[in-house]
Amino acid sequence: MTTAPTRTTAVTGAVGTAHTRVEGRDKVTGAARYAGDIPFADLAHGWLALSTVARGRIRSIDTAPVLAMPGVLTVLHHENAPRVDTDYVGMLGVPPDPTCTVFQNDRVAHLGWPVALVVAETPEQAREAAEALVVHYEQEPHDIAFHAERPDAYAVDGHMPGVAEKGDLEAELAACAVVVDEEYTTPEEHHAMMEPHAATARWDGGRLELADSNQGATWVVGELAKLFSLDPSAVRVRSEHVGGGFGSKGVRAHQVAAVMAATVLQRPVRVVMTRRQMFSLSGYRSPTTQRVRLGADAGGRLRALEHRSLNLTSTVHEFVEPSAGAARVMYDADAHHTANRVVRLDVPTPTFMRAPGEAPGSFALESAMDELAERSGIDPIELRLRNEPERGPVSGLPFSSRNLAACFREGARRFGWADRDPRPGLRRDGRWLLGTGTAAASFPAGAAPSTAAVTAEADGTFTVRIAAADIGTGARTALTLVAADALEVAPDRVRVRIGDSDFGPAMIAGGSMGTRSWAWAVTAAVGELRERLALGADIPPEGITVRSDTSAAVGALARKERHSFGAQFAEVAVDVTTGEVRVRRMLGIFAAGRIVNPLTARSQLVGGMIWGISMALHEEAVRDRASGGLYGADLAGYHVATHADVPVVEADWVDDADPDDPVGIKGIGEIGVVGAAAALANAVWHATGVRHRSLPIRPDRVLRAATGTPHA
């Protein structure tokens, strides 16, 4: 036995100090193993074969020639694959997407639909055989036409009500001194994370194990257990290192296919998506078309607000991009109408993508607010401050905190906003027209029940075990600092182990809720452990372990509007003779709770703002109406911002600790991208005097605008 270590000097203050990633050395030296790197004995490799038609039925599959190819072990398809149970509602409150529950029938719902899995001894053999597989289809006409006038669009309740209305909209608009009525569009966008989706499944003593790249081991366990009619305790999912997710890495076709193949062959099977396959199978942000109508009195006070958004979804699964939800938080009006609608098309199912709803919704809403400011003759920041709500515009609930005004004031001071001439098209630097713009940002700050275990080791160190997911955000390091502060020890005495479902249920890395939810569980476990250690308990060789469960505490939270907020500022240079738009500088000031690790937090916020540059100027996936597929479904054809596109980007924050959170955390994973594209679009207007209401602001669109030609 070892006596509990005594502390002669309390070590505090880890939270709020910059700390390099605790796993940083492992990552840069290659010691960190990602899902596709982990070795297994007797490993077989699966390769997905995808449909070449956008709608129809599979008539037959010529498997015999492929099964005769070197190294091929099996070909799974709808006639021989294991059956799965799809009659359930999963962790996120929706039934499974049939895109992921593969090989259950002969229907083809979109181009790139999974039709078979070829398994072989090597990935090269599997790929060659999958590409040689001949599938015969009964092709049917497909429809991928997305536009605002679709008569078959309908409102959908997703994670918020589909429609929210109060007041007489038309009457208020008629009485307004100034009205904005415009349509804004955003394109299909893809996650394009560095690490592809990869999973290895194997059975070990009657227990299913999955080595995976995901955003929540608990999530994946729950889905696989239901699909394959297993007790959750009979499934273990490990995902220690993840090379980016952005909402895409939940349960996908490759994991289910790997489990099926491992079940059939009774040996480990790995399935890794190619980059092209990811464009069909891993989800994306739906294009949107949004109509915003704003009406204000002569003083700029909003009397009418309407925000209606339309997105597409697949014919087999309903997913809503809740873009109109942004207006339900940001601004109030006597008449306030918002609606999120979808239309079913022969396309892959969209999914969550960094700041779902808020990213495209803020582009439309904050662009419209800028137009209202222009037409009212009011400074854009002043207009927003005049319309700061005291309570939730739709919910009527109090805000836990709302420091948006502080963000705007600090940002305006640092950006030099007071020196801005509001008239467009006047500033010039040689061939460049210069302009500045701003926009507001918000994103929900939630928490979900989680469990954690903290062990006081016999050597005086502490081990934290929690099924968290670090998808590149620095969550592992943040939890180390939170635990160190709660224990009053130095961070180097704390080891944090994550990404293993055997550690107990925990929130996913999503919705900017991960670190807050996990930190709450860790803090609760530490509190109980310290009570036990304070009693002088001896520490046995195996240590003393305490488990926490925050279900009751999170469930007892008072109902409030809980959000992070921010103010985005941008300066651009535009050459109307070439169509070039160059970002010169960006500044974001955020109110996002207590900042646990300023080093990784700033990286998250700056990364989100750079994503905003990409969204505003580059990203656009375009579908071919003839085939139903994407042009250039790879990183050569899908453009994202690169180093040459990124200028000085600064991010900072104001004090904004959440009094209802044990650490004061809100969430920073998504707020950085919200409003960034709108700030850039507003800056382009200020530079040129021309509004761009469709993203991205491509050179050809700038040229058309300069000549008065309609946008394409």
N, C-alpha and C positions, 0 to 999 in steps of 0.2 A: 504494500500500500504506500501511496505517496500523499503527503499532506497537501491540501490546496495551496497553491503558491500565494504568497503575500505580496502586496504592492506597497512599496514604501512611498512612491510618488505616482499619483494618478496620471495616466497618459490620456489626454483628451484632445479634441480638435482635429481628428483625422478627416471628418466630414467637413467639406468646404475648402480643403487644401488640395493643390494639384498633385496628382500621383500618376506615374506612368503605369501602363497596363501590367498587371501581375503576370499575365501570360505572354507579354510582349516578346521576351527573349525566345520562348518556344516557337512563336510564330515566325520570327525573322530568321531563325536557324533551321526551320523545317521540322522541329521536334513535335510540333502540334499536328496531330493527325485529324484530317477531315474525313467525312463519311466514305469517300471513294479511296482513301489511303489505307484503311485498316485491313491488315492481312487476316485471312481465314484459311484453314486447311481444307483442301478438296473443294475450292471455290469454283462455282460455275458462273457464267455471265449471260444475262438476258439482254435482248435488244428488241425494242418495241417496233412493230411494223404499223404504219399509220395509213389511213385511207387516202385514196387519190381522188375521191369524189366528195362533194360538199353535202349531198343528201341522197339517201337511197337505202338499199338493202344489200347484204352480202349474199350472193347466190352460191358461191363455192370458193374454197381455198385449196390450191394445189400444194399440199404438204409433202407428198411423197418425194419429189425431187429434192426438196430442202432437207428432209430427214436423211437422205442418202449422202449429203455433203459432209466433208471431214469435220469431226468434232461435234456435230449437232446432236443434242440430247433429246430435245422435245420441241414441239411447236404447240403453244397453247392458244386457243381461240374459243369462239362462242359455243362450239359443239363439244368441247372436251374440258374446258376450264372448270375448276371448283365453283360451286354455287355460293353466293354470298347473300346475307340478309340485309336488305335495304330499307326495311320498314321500321325506321326509328328516327328520332330527332337527336342530333349530336350536341356537343358541348356548346356550339355557337347558336343553338336554337333553331337549326334548319336540318332537313333530311339530307342524306349524302348526294353529291352531284354524280349522276350516272357516268360522267366522263371518267370519274375515278374508280367506280365499281365496274371494272373492265370485264369484257368478254361474256356478258350475260345474255345477249340476244344478237340478232343479225342486223339491227338498225344502225345506220350511219347518220349522225346528227350534224356533222360539219367536216370540212376538209381537215385532215390530220387527226381524225378519230382513231383511237387504238383498236386495231382489228386482230392483232396477234402478238405474241411474244415468242421469239426464237431464242432458245437457250443452248449454249455450246460451252466447250471447255475453255475457250479464250474469247475475249471481246472481239478480236478480229474475225474469228470464225462466226460468231453470232451476228456481227454486222453484215458480213458478206452473205450469209444465208438469209437474213431478214430482207436485204435489198434484192435478193433473188426470188423471194416469195411472190407468187402470182395469186392475186385475189380478183375474183370476178364479181362485178356489181350489177345490180339493177338500179340504174341511175334515175333520179327524179329531179325535177326543176327545183332550184334553190333560190332563196331570197335573202340578200344581205343589205338591201337598200335602207340606209338609216337617214331619216330627216324629220324635221319638226312636225310635218303634216301627216304623220302616220295615223290613219284612223283606228288602228288596232292597239294603240298605246293605252295603258291603264295605270292607275295609281297603285302603289305597293307599300305595305307596311314592312319595313325592314327592321333595323335596330331603333327606329323611331316611326311614329305614324306617317303614313304616306301623305296625308293632307292635314293641314292645320290652318284654320281660318277664324278671323274675328273681324267684325266691323263691315261696313258697306263700302267695298273697294271702289266701285264706279262712282258713287256719290262723292267720296273723298277726293278721288282724282279730278273730278270735275270742278271741285272747289279750290284746287291747288294753284298757287301762283307759278310754279315751275314743275314740269313733268319730264321725266326720262322714260322712254319706252323703247328698249333695244333688245336684240338677240345676240347672244354670245355663244361661241362653240369651242369645244376642245376636242382633240383627236384621240384615237386609240393610243394608249401608252403602255410600255412594258417595263417590268421590274429591272431586267438586265443586270442582276447581281453577278458578282465575279464567279462564285462557286455554282456550278450546275446542280440540279437536283440529283441526289444519289442515295441509294438504300441497299443494304444487304440483309437478307432475311435468313434465319436458320432455326431449326427446332433443336432444343437441348433438353433431353429428359422430359418430353411432353410439354415444354414451355417454349413459346414463340419469342425469339429475340430479334430485334431490328436495330442495326447500326445505321443511323440516319442523319440527314441534315434537315432540321426542322425548327420551328419557332415555339415548340412546346411539347415535351415528351408526354405529358398528361393528356393533351389533346389527341395525339396520335394513338396512344394506348386505348383511349376510349373508343375511337373510331374503329380501329382494327378489331378490338374485342367484340364490338357489336356486329361488324361485317362478317366475322368468321365464327360467331356464336361461341365466344370464349369468355371465361371469367376474366375480368381485368387483371387479377393476380397471376394469370397464366401468360401474360404478355409483358415483356420488358423492352423498353425503347431507350436507346442511348444516343445522345447527340451532343458531344462535348464541345466541338468547335464548329461554327457555322460561318460560311463565307458570304454573308448577306442574305436577307430574306425579303424585307420590305412588304410583308403581307402575303407573299407567294408560297411560303414553305409550311403548308399544313399537310393535309392528306391528299396525295396525288396518285395518278395512275401507276407510277413506277413502284411505289411502295406496295400497293395491293398486288400488282403483277409479280413482284419479287416473292411475296408471301405465298401466292398460288404456286409458283414454280418450286419453291423450297418444300412445299407440302407434297407436290407430285414426285419430286426427285429425292426427297429426304436427304438433301445436302444443301450447304449454303449457296444462295444465288444473289448476285449483285446486279442491279439495274441502274444505269446512269443515263439521264437524258442528255441528248446532244443539244447544242444551242438552238438549232432549228426546231427540234422537238419542243423545247421550252416555249417557243412562240405559239404553239398550238395547245400545249397541255398544262402549263403552269399558271394560267390566269393572266389577267392584264387589267388595266383601267379602261373601262368602257369610254367611247366617245360620248360627249354630251352636247345637247343643244339646250340653251337656257334663255328664257325670256324674263327680263327684269323690268318692272315698272315701278318707278319711284315718283312720289309727288310730295312737294314741300311748300310751306308758306313762304312769304317774302323774307322771313328771318332764317330760313333754312331748316326749320323743324319739320321732320317727316310727318305727314298726315296719312300717306298711303304707301304700302310696300307690298309688291307682289314678286315672288321668285318661284318660277316653275321650271323644273329640270326634267329632261328626258334622257334616258340611257338605254342601251340595248342589252339584251341578255340572250342566252341560248334557248333553243326550243325545249330543252330537257331539264333546265334548272333555272330558278328565278334568283337573280342577284340585282340588287338596286344600289346605284351609286348616289348616295343621299346629298346631292349638291345643294339643294334648297335648304338643308339643315343649317347652313352657316347663318342665314338670315334670322333664324329663330333664336340666335344667341346675341348677334351683334347689334341690331337696331330695332327699336320699337316704333310703332305707328298706330294711329287710331284705327285704321283698317290694315290688317296684316294677314296676307294670304300666301301660303307656300305649299308646294306639291312636288313630290318625287314620283315620276312615272317611268315605266319600262315598255319596251316592245320586244317581242320574241322573234329572233331571226336565226338563220342557219349558220351560226358562228359559234366558236368556243365560248364557254361560260367565263365571264369576267370574274374578278375577285377583288379582295382588299388590296390596295396599293397605297403606300405611304400617304397619310392624311386622306383616307377615302371620304369623298364628299366635300370636305373642307378645301382640298387643293383646287379642284375645278370650280367649286362653288364660290370660293373667295375671288377667283379671277373675274367671274361675272359680276358678283355683288360689288366688289371694290372698284372695278372699272366703272360700273354704273354710278357709284358714289362720287367718283372723280368727275364724271360727266355732269352730275347734279351740281357739284361745286362750281364747275366752269359756268354753267348756265345761270347759276344763282349769283355769281360774282363773289363767292365766299371762298376763303382759303380752304384747301382740302382737309387740312388737319383741323381747322376751326369747325368745319362742317361736322366732322365726326365727333368732336368734343361736344358740340351742341346737341348731339343725338345720343349721348351716353345714357343708357337705360339704368334705372335704379334697381330693377328686378328683371328676371327672365322675361323677355318680350312675349313668349308663348306660354311658358310654364307658370309665370307669376311667382316663382320661387326666388328667395334671396340669393345673391352670389356669395360663395364662400370668401372670395376676394376678387376684385376686378381692378387691376392696376394698369389698364390700357392707357389712361390719360398720362400716367407717369412715364410710360414707354414712349409716347409721342413727344412729350416735352423734353425728355432726355435725348431722344433721337434727333429732334429738330435742332437742339442746341449743338450737338456734336456734328451733325451733317451740314450745318450752316443754312438751314431752311429760311431763316429770317431774311437772308439776302437774295432770295429767289424772286425773280420777276415772273409773275403768273402768266404773262402773255406768251403764247407758243411761237416757235420758229424764229426767235430773235438772237439767240446765242450761237456763235459760230467759232470754230477753231479750224481754219483752213477750209478743207473740203467737207468738214464734219459739222452737222447741226447738233447742238448739245441740248439735253433736256434732263429734268429731274422729276421723279415721281415718288409717291408714297402709297401705302395701303396698310390696313389693319389685319391682324391675324388672331385666330382663336382656335383652340382644340380642346376637347373634353379631357378632364383630369379625373379618371376613375380609379377604383381599386377593386380587386376581386379576391375572394378567399384563397388562401394558400397555406401550406404547411411547411415547416422547416425543422431541422434537427441541429442542435449545437452540442458539441462534445468538448468537455474539459479533459484534455489528455494528461497523462501522467508526467509528461516532460514539461508541463507548463504552457503548452500551446493549446490552441482551440481549433476545432474543425467544424465548419458549417456545411451541412448537406441540404440541398434544396433543388428541386427539379426545374430550375430556372433555365433560360436559354440566352446565351450571349451571342447575338447575331452580328457582332461587330461593334456594338454600341459602347462596350466597356462595362457591361453589367457586372461581370465577375469582379472587377476592381471596385466598383461602387459598393457592392455587397461586402467586400473586404473592409472598406472604410466604415460602413455602417456598423458592422459587427465589432470592429476595433473600438469605435466610439462607445458603443453600448457596453462593451466589456471593460472599457477604460484601460486598454493595453495598446501597444504599438501595432500597426498593421502587419509587421513581419511575424507576429505571433499568431496570425490568423490564416488558416487555409480554407478556401472556399471550393467545394466540389459541386458541380452543377451538371445538368443535362442527362440525368438518369431517372427514369420513372420510378425506380425502386426507392427513391428518396421520399416519395409521397406526393400527393396531388399539389399542383401549383399552377398559378396563372401562366398563360402563354406570353411570349414577347410580342405584344400587339396592342394597338389602341393607346400607346404611350402609358400603359398601365403596368408594365412588367416590373420595373425597378421599385415603384411605389408598393406594389402588392407584395413582392418578395421581401423588401426591407422591413415591412410591417411584421411579417412572419418571423424574420430573423430577430428583430428587436424583441418580440414577445418571448421567443425561446430564450434569448439571452437574459431577459429579466427574471424568468423562473430559475435559470441556471445559477444566476448570481445569488438568488435567495438561498438555494441549496448550499452553495459554496460558503456563504456567510455564516452558515450554521457549523462550519468547521468540518464538513464531511471529508473523509479520506478519499483520495482518488485511486481506484484500483487500476491495474495494468491496462484494462480495456477502456478506462476513462469513465466519466459520468456524462450521460446523454439526456438531454431534455428535448421534447418535441412540442411544437406549437401548432395551433390551428386557429386562423383568424376569422373563421366563418361567422362567429357570433359578433365579433367586434366590427367587421365590415358591414354586416347586416344591420347593426345598430346605428350606423351613420345617419344623421339627420338629412332629410331631403333638401338639397341645395343645388344651385347651378354651379358646377365645379369645372373650371376651365383654366388653361394657360392662355395668356394673351401676348401680343407682340405688335410692334410697329416696324414696318419695312420701308427702307429708303433706297433709291437707286438713281444713278446717273448714267446716261447712255450717250453715245455719239452715233449719228446716223448719216450715211452718205446716200442721198436720194438718187445719185447717178449710177451707183452700183448696187444699191439695195442692202448694203452692209449695215448691220446693227452691232455695235461694239459696246459692251458694258465697261464702264470706266471705274465705278466703285459701287459697293453696296454696304449698307449698315442695317443691322437688325438689333433692336432692343426688345428684350422679352421679360415678361413676368411669368415665370414658370416654376414657382415653388422654390424651396431651398435647393441650391445646387450642391450636389454631393461631391463631385469631382470636377473642378473647373476645367481641367485639361481635356478630358473626354467630352464634357458637356459642350464646350466651345466647338469641338470637332463635330458633334452632332448638329449643332445649330448652323454652323458654316456649311456643313454638308447639305443640309436641307435647303439653304439659300442657293447653293450651287445647283441643286436639283431644280430650283425655281428658274435659274438661267436656262437650264436645259429644256424645261417645260415651255418657257416663253419663246425661245428662239430655235430649238432644234428638234425635239422629240415628236415623232409622228409616224404611226404605223398605218399604211394605206392598203386597203383590200381591193383585189381585182374582182370586179363583178362577174366576170366570165367564169373564173375558177372558184371563187369564194375564199381564196387564200390571200396571204400577204405578199406584197412585193418586198423582196430583200429581207427575208426573215432571218437576219443574222446581224452581228454588230458592225458589219460593213455597210449594210443598208439602213439600219436603224441608228440614226445619229444621236449621240449624247454629247454634252459639253465636255471638252477636253481642257488641258492646261492652257492652251492658247486662247480659250474663250473666257477664262476666269481671271478677273482683275483682283484688286484689293477687296476682300470680303471680310467685314468685321462683324462680330456678334458679341453682345454683352447683355447684362440683365440688371433689373432693379430688384430690391428686396421684396420678397413675395412669399414668405413661408406660409404653408397651409396649416392653420391652427388645429384642424381636425385630423392631421396625420402625425403619427408618433415621431417621424423624422422631419416633417414639414415639406415632403416631396409632392410635386404635382406630376410632371412628365415633360420630357424635352425631345422625344424621338421624332415627332411629326410637326411640331409648331413651326420649325424653321422653314419648311417649304410653303406653308400657308401664306398667302398674300404676296409672295415674292414675284410670281409671274405678273400679277396685277400692278405692282409697283413698277416693274419694267415696262409694261404696256403703257402705263400712264406717263412714264418718262419719254417713251417714243412719241406719244401725242405732244408732250411739251416741247420736244425737239422739232417736230415737223408740222404740228397742227392737224394731223390726220389720225383718226381713231382706228385702232386695229382691234376688232372684236372677235377675231378667230385666231386661235393658236395653231401652230407656231407662227411667229412673225418672220416669215421667210423672206429672203431677198426679192423673190419675184412678187410677193405681195406688197413689199415696200415700193417697188418700181411701178406696179399697177396703181397703187394709191397716189404716187407722185404724178401720174399721167391721167388720173381720174378713171381708170379702167376698173370694172367690178372685180372683186376678189374671187379667186378660185380656191 
